[in-house]
Each structure stands twice: as C-alpha cells, then as structure tokens.
C-alpha cells in the first residue's frame, strides 16, 4: 500500500467570498503589471511619442 493511499482525502469546498475576492484582486494586480510592462516596453522600443509632444509646433 502506498503512502498516498493511506491519506484520507477531504471533500473539496468552495472558498469563502473574502478569499475569492482576495484571489481575484491578486490576479488583477498581476494582470495589470504584465500589461503595463508590455505597453511600456512596446512604447519604449518603438519610440512612440504622443501628440502633445509634437516638435513641429
């Protein structure tokens, strides 16, 4: 008999609302960071400028 077979598995339960919201906030922060980093790298590497920074005027 293996060691994993002797462990009694408990039934899975849904997380509480507080824990679920905390996980969603954590995921949103990570997603925001990844998108921000990608946008920053894109704008830096492509040397894009905004319309307010025009050098013609």
Buried (B, 14 or more C-beta within 10 A) or exposed (E): EEEEEEEEEEEEEEEEEEEEEEEEEEEEEEEEEEEEEEEEEEEEEEEEEEEEEEEEE
